[in-house]
Every structure is written in C-alpha cells, then in structure tokens.
Amino acid sequence: MNNRQKNLRSLIKMLTGSLLLLICEVSTANAQGVETGSERVKEYYESIEFSYQNINGIGHEEGVTRRDPSDVIKVGDTYFVYYTKIPDAEPKYWGAGYWGATVWCAKSEDEGYSWTEVGEMLDVGKKDNWDSQAVFTPNIFYSNGKYYLFYTGVKPTPGNEDGEFENNSVTDITAIGVSVSDSPTGPFKRVSEDPILKVSVEPEKFDSYRVDDAALLYRNGLYWLYYKGRSLVGGEGGPAHTEMGVSFSKNPEGPYTKIDHSILTRSHEVLIWRQSHGVGALASLSETLEYAPDGINFLDNRMNVKVENKPLAPGLFRPDITNHDTSKEGLTWGVSMIHNGHENYLIRFDIED
C-alpha cells in the first residue's frame, strides 16, 4: 500500500469516526430533549385546572339528550362542534347513543360561549347495515379541501325477533365509519357503506367488542386515528376495561392499519391533542393527563397527573384540525357534557394554568 492509499484510508477512518460520534451526540441530545420536554409537559399538566360554564343553544333542553361532543374546529370566524343527539329519549335508555341517536352540528360566532344548532349532519344507515340502529360519538377532520365526519355505528342485535338493540356484551359490536362534505355544515355523504375500522376478530384482543370515539391527528405524513377499544373477554365488565388504540392511513378515508395492541389503559373517552413534540391525552377512567413523545408509547412515559374535576366526554378546540401546519398546541377550551338522567347536555370548559 503506497503513502497516498494510507493517507486516504486514515482520512476515511477519521471521517467515519467523526460521523459516528456526531450521530451519538445527536441521539443523546434527542434523548435528553425528549426527557426535558416530558418534564416540562408534566410541570404544565400539574398546573392545569378546569372550569365550567353553561352555554346557550345546545345546553339543557327538556326531553332531549345532547352528548359526546367532537373536537371544536374554526372555519373563518365561525366555530363548529358535532355531537350525538337523541330527541325525546326514552328514560329507560338514559340517553345512551345506542338507541336512535344521530349526529348533529352547532356553530358559534363568539368563540364557543353561545351556539346555534345547525341541524342533523348524519342519519342512520340503510336497513340491516352496520350503522342502521344508531350513529353517534362523532369527530371531525379537515384535509385537501374536504371535511371528514367520523362516527360510531351500531345495528340491531342479530337474531332479535323485534329488531331491537339489546346492548349485550357478545354480539352487539360497534364500528367506525366516515362521511365527507365540501362544507362544515354538510351535506355529508358516507365514503362507503362499510366501516373504515372494525373490531378485531380475535376475542382476546383489546378491541374485539368495541371500536369507538375516533380522534384524528395528522403527523409525519400519516393520518392517525385514535380510538377506544373493549374486548369480548372483558365485555361484561363494562367500560372499566376500555383501552385506547391507534391506527394509521395515508388517506383520511382509509384503509387504516392498527397497531396490534392498546397504547393506553383505562381510557374510555378518547381525547388527544398536539403537545410539545408529541401527543397529549386525557385518560378518563384513571382521570389522568398523559403524554407520549412519539404519539404511541404512553405506557412507557406514563405521567399519571391526576385531574381534579375532569370534563366528561370532552371535545377540545384544536386549530391543527383545519391547519395541519399550525404551531399551536396544548389545552385551551372545549365542550364537554353533563350527565342529567336521560337529558344529558353540553357545557363549555376552560383550562386555567
């Protein structure tokens, strides 16, 4: 080997070593950044308090249930929220969405302090279809000039002689569908007669009995659909066994691919948002604020910041839903619900820190 070859080899070795050192430094900095960021998020969470006030237009109304508000979006100077509505709900059902619910919309011109009901956005599906019994727990997302209204659907109990919904923990599964419109006030049209997210076929899976409560995020070039799941194995145990999952797609209309495990336990009402460089979540059953730097590993980064006076089935004002490039993040205000027998209704919540 001549001197020129030796010098070149030494240079390559030196550059390679420097590159490896640089990679290690960047990785360490990233790890330190995530750790520091998580510490800041936890400090922020620990400073949060929730306050509430009644709102006009979609508040308490005798004989009517309004519940399960979506995240709130802003289009121009107008704010929109979507929700489950059950007119003249029968008391024996306590206003649950499984019986006759449809999806409605309201708008606000004063940042959510008062609302005007726009009307019904989505009715039940065709007879005997997967969403022919009820449609409920909506959420909204904007992409490529269109508004995507996600919802949960259920059909009458298979084999029931009267065509009624029993709400049993064996056959009465739910699924998630999506409809689309050029306007936030519709008309919305189903993108398919089939759901975009179904329960898992293996009974032991965390979401073999329920998929529900869609919440959307655009991140790293993909549409992230967070949802709650419940297993057939624990179905009779009720909502206490509910966990959060996530699925991904390159298109808001799907198809969506699930992560094959739950990402957050004791999370019945799915609420997620942009937080720091990751994703924040409110785990309703454990009543805690949580954070995942990568949007997935909530359990590895569990914060367990207890929430006093937590909102019920909340929807958050999220500027990122209509502007994916916004730098705004965190909790500000939103709409949640009050359990009032079979006349559930919606209220406003604010976050004070």
N, C-alpha and C positions, 0 to 999 in steps of 0.2 A: 504493500500500500504506500503510495507516494505521499509527500507532505500535504499536497493540495487535498487529497482524499481524506487524510487525517483531520485537517482543519475543518473540512465540510462536515465530517462526522461529529466532531466536537461541537460545532455550531448547532447542528440538528439536536444533539443531546441537550445542549443548554436551552434551546428554544422549547423543546418538549418539556423539560423540567420546569421552565418558567410558566408554560401553559397549564401544566398540572397544578402548580402552585396557585395560579390565578383562579382556576376552577375551584380549588379547595377554599380559597379565600371568599369567592363569590357564594359558594354553597354555605359556608359558615355565616357570612353576612346575611344571606337569605334566612337561614335558620334563626339567627339572632333577631332579624327583623320580624319574623313571624312570632317569635316569643315575646318580643317587646310590644308588637301590635296586639297580641292577645291580652297582655297585661293592661294596655290602655283600654281595650274593649271592656275588660272586666271592671275596671275603675268606672268607666262610663255607665255600665249596667248597674253598678251598685249605687249610682247617684240618681237613678230614674224613679219617678213617682207618676202614677196615673191619676188623672182627674176626669170627671164626667159631667155632662150636661144634657138635658133633654133637647130634642130638635123637632122642628115643625115639619109636617108633610109626610114623614114616614115614622113618626113616633107612635105612641099608643093610640089604638083605634078599636073600639068595642067590636068584638066578633071577628077580628082579623088578626092573623099572625104574619109578621114580617121577621125574618131571621136570616142567619148565615150570610152577612154582607160580604161582598167581594172586596178586593183592594180597590182603592179610590184612584181614578185617573183624572187628569186635567187635559181638556182639549180646547185650545184657545183660552178664553176666560171662564170656561164652564167646567165644573167638576161632575163626575158621574160615578154612581155606585150601583151595583147589581145585587139582587138578593132573592131569597126564597119567599114566596108569598102564598098564603093559604086563606082565601076568603071564606068566612063563615065556617071556620074549623070546628069540627065536632069535638066536644070536650073530652070524650074518651080517648082521643088520639093526642091530646095535649099539644097540638100544633106541630107534631113531628112532620118532617118533609116527605116521608114515605107515602102519605095519603093525600093525593090530589094536588100536590104543590106544583107551581110553575115558576119561571124566572121572570122577574120584573126589574125595572130600572127607574132611578130618580136622578134629577140633576140639581145642582146648586150654583148660584151666582155669587155667593158670599163666603166662599172657602169652607163650605160644609156646615154652616151654622143653621141654615134652613134649606129645605128641599122641596122640590115639586115632582110628584110622581109622573113619569113619562108614560108608562104603560107596560104591558106584557111584552117581553122580548122573545120568550121561547115557551111553547106549549108542549104537552106530552107528545110522544112519538106515535107512530102507526100502531093499530091494534096488534097485540101479541108480540110487538117488538120489544127489545131490551129496555126501552125507556117509555113504555106505554102506560105505566102506572103513575109515575111522577118524575119531574125533573127539578133539581134543587142544588144547593151549595155551589153557586156559580163563581167563576173568576174570569177576569178579562185580561187580554194582552193585545198589543198593537205591533204589527210588523208589515213592512212592504205596502203601506197604504191601506191595510185592512185591519179590522177589529175582530179578534177571535174570542168568542164567548165559550169558555169551558164549563162543563156542568156534570153532575152525577145523575144517573138514571137508574130506574128500577121498574120491573114489570110485575104483574100479579103473580102470586105464588103458583108455580106449576102444579097442576092437579087439583087445585082448589075448586070445588064444584060451583061456587058462587062467583068465581073470578076475582076474589079478593086477595089483598096482600096481608099475609099473616105476620110478617116480620119474625119468622123463625130463624134459627141460627144454623140451618142446614142448607136449604135451597134458595133462600132469598138473598142472593148475592147482588152487589152493585157493580157498576162500571162507569167509566168516564168518557164523555163524548165532547165534540167541539162543533160549534157553528160559526159562521163568518158573515161579516157585513162590511160595506163600504163606509158606514156611519156608526157612531157610538150608540145611536138610538134605533138601529135596525133599518130594514128588516134583516133578521139573522136567518141564515139557511144552513142546515146541517151539511157538513162536508161529506158525510157518509151516513148510511143507515146503520152502520156498525160502530161500536165504541172504538176509541183510539187506545184505551188502556183497559185491560181486563184483569180479573183476579188470576192468580197463579193456579195451575191445575193440581199441584202437589199439596195435599191437605195440611202438611206441616209447615208450609211457607207462611211467613208473617202476614201475607196479603191474599190468602186463598179464599177469604169470605167477603172482605170489603176492600175496594179501592174507592177513594172519595176525597173531597177537599183539594182540588187541584190548585196549585200556586205556581206561577211561572216566573222564570228568570232567563235572560239572555246573557250567556257567559262563555268566553273562549270559542266563539263561533258556533255555539250549540244552544238549542232551546232546552232548558232544564225544567222538567215537570215534577215538582214535589207533590206528594200525596200522602194520605194516611192509609194504613192497611190494618186489617184484622184477620186473624187466622180462623179457619173452621175448627181447629183443635181447641181454641180458646173462645169460640163464639158465644157460648152460653155464659161466659164470664163477663160479658158486656164490654163497654168502651174502655174499661181499665186495662185491657190487653192491646189497645191500639198503639201502633208504632208508625214512624214516618219513613217513607221510602222516596226514591228519586229515579227518574228515567230521562232519557236524552233523545233528541232528534235534530236533524239538520233542517227540518221544516216544521213550522208550528202545527201543521195538520198531521204530522207523524209520517211514518211509523215511529213509535217510541220504543227504546230498548231500556229495560230496567237494570239497575244494579241488583244483584241477586241476594240481597239481604237488607234488613232495615238499617237506617242510619241514625235514628234517634228513638229511644223508647219513651213510653208514656207521653205521647204527643198526639192528642186527639184532634185538635183543631189546628190545621197546618197554617202557620203564619211565618213567612220568610221575607228577608229583605237584604239589600246590599249593606254590608257593614265592614268598614275598613277595606282590606283587600279580599275579604272573604264573604261569608253569608251568615247573617244572624237569624235566630229562630226563637219563637216562644213556645215552649213545651207546656201545653195547657194542663195536662194531668199532674205533672210534677211541679207545675207552677213556677218554672224557672226560665230565665233567659240563657240562651246558648249561642255558641259561635263555632264555626268551622272555617279555618283559613282557606281550605281547598273546596269548601262548599259541600263536603261529603262526610268527613271524619269528625262529626260532632261528638261521638262517644270517646274518641281519643283526646279530645280537647274540652271535655265536659266542664262547664263552669258552675252549674248549679246555683246561679244567682237567684235567690228566691224573690218572687214578685208578690208584693202585697197588693190586694185589691185589683187583681188581674182582670182584663177585659174578657168577655165571653164571645167566642167565635168571631174574633176581630178581623176587620179588613183595614189595611194601612194605606194612607196616601203615599203613593210611590211614583215619583217623577220618572223613574227609569223604565216604567212600563210603556210609556209613549215616546221616550227619548232614551234609547239604549246607550247613548254616549255621555249622558249626564254624569257629573262627578258627585251629585248629591247622594247622600246615604243616610242611614240611621233612622231613628224613630222620631216622628213629629206629631201627627194626629191621625185619626181614622174613625171608623164607625164600628160599633160592636152591638151586642144585643142584651136585652133584659128578659129573663125567664119570668113570665107572668101568667102562670097557668097555661091555657091554650091561646092566650092573646100575647104572645111574645112580640116585642117591638124593638126598634133600633134607637140607639143613642150615639152621641159623639164622645170620643175620648181624646184627651190631650196628654202629651208626655212632657213632664217637667223635670229638668236636671240642673 
